[in-house]
C-alpha cells in the first residue's frame, strides 16, 4: 500500500530531476561556468590554466584539420560531411558522454568545457582595434574620404574570433608609376579565419594593425609594378589607348608574337587607372592580393611535408585559379615572408575599392582629363549625328532611284519606246518638284513635242 502511495512521488522525481538538471546546465552556460554558448560564425577557445585545451569553431561546413602546418598548428578547413564536422567538434570529449553532449549542442547550442572550472574556462583576449565603414550618408557630402573609416565603439575584449572579418583601410597619396599621379583609396578587404590559434595565442589578439600595414604595402607594390595592355598601333585605336586590365601574352610563340604586335605593356597612369576594373571577382587588385595569402615557397614546403589537407585548401580556396607567387617586394618580404596566412592566421578572400579620389596634388590633372573626356564625347555625338543624316540621305536617294527604275522598266515591258518612257519619268519628276515648291504658276513646255501649257502649281483654293 505504501509502495502505491509513493509511486506518484517517484514518478514526479523522475520527471523533475532531469528538468532541474537541465535548468542548472542552462544557468551555468549563461554564466560561462562548466558550459558555454558559441555564436554561429565564430570560434571559441578553451584554456586550461594558461594553455590551450581546445578550439571550438561553430562554423557550418568547416572543421579543424587533422594535419598540422610547419609550426604545429591546425587550420580551419572546409568539410562537406556534417558527421565529420560534428565528430571533429567533440574530439576531446569523454567517449561515454558524447551522446549527451551532442544532444545538448543540437537542442540548446551548449558545449561542455570541463569539470575543473574555473581552472578550465573560455579564453578572453583583446583584439586591440575595431574599425567599421561609415556609410556615405553618415558623413557630410564634403567630408574627406578618410572620415568614412571610424573606430567602432564596441569593446575590444572578446571571447570569440569571427570567421569573416570586414576591415576598412584608407590609403592616402598612393603613387601611380606611369605618370606619378597620386590617388586616395578607401578599401574594404574581407578576411577569413584560417589558423585560429595563431591570431589569439601567438599574436595575443594584436593582429589587425599589422594586417592593415601589410595590405597597404601590397597596394603600394601593386601600383608600382602592375602593367596593363595598351594598343601599339591600329586603324581604330591610337597608340597607348587602354586595351585590357593586365598585360598577359598567351602561351605559344606564334600567339605571343601576334599579341606583342598589337599590344604593349604600360605602367598605370591616372587615365589608365580610370579604365581599370577596380573590384569584384577577377579584378587585377584582388587577384594580386590573393596570391599573397601563401607564398609559393611555403606551399612547396607544405607539399614536401605531405600536408595534403592544407595544400588542397590553399589551391581550391585561398588562391583559386592563380597559383601562389614568390614574394619579390623587399617590404612585403619583411611583413609577410611566407604570406598573409602563416603570418596573421587570416586569409584575404574578397576585396573591393569602396571609393577613391584624386589626391590634392593630382586634382588639376583629374579636371583636365575630365574636360578632355567630355570634349571627346561631345565630338563623338556630333560625328554620330552627321553619320545619321548622311545615311538618311543615302537611303532616300536609293529609294527614289529604285522607284523610277521600276517605272521605266514597267513602261518598256509594255512596249513603250524607251525615249518616251524617259520623258514620262522626267515629266513626273518635274511635277513632283512643282507640287513641293511654293510656285503659284508653272509653264510646262519644251520636251520632244515642242508644246507648252500653263498650269496652276497649287490645287484650286490652296494658298501659299
Beta strands, then each sheet from edge to edge (+ up, - down):
strand 1: 35-37
strand 2: 42-48
strand 3: 51-58
strand 4: 62-68
strand 5: 74-78
strand 6: 110-112
strand 7: 120-122
strand 8: 125-126
strand 9: 131-133
strand 10: 149-151
strand 11: 157-158
strand 12: 161-162
strand 13: 164-175
strand 14: 182-193
strand 15: 227-231
strand 16: 242-244
strand 17: 263-267
strand 18: 346-358
strand 19: 441-444
strand 20: 453-456
sheet 1: 1+ 6-
sheet 2: 3+ 2- 7+
sheet 3: 3+ 2- 12+
sheet 4: 4+ 5-
sheet 5: 8+ 11-
sheet 6: 9+ 10-
sheet 7: 13+ 14- 18+
sheet 8: 16+ 15- 17+
sheet 9: 19+ 20-
end
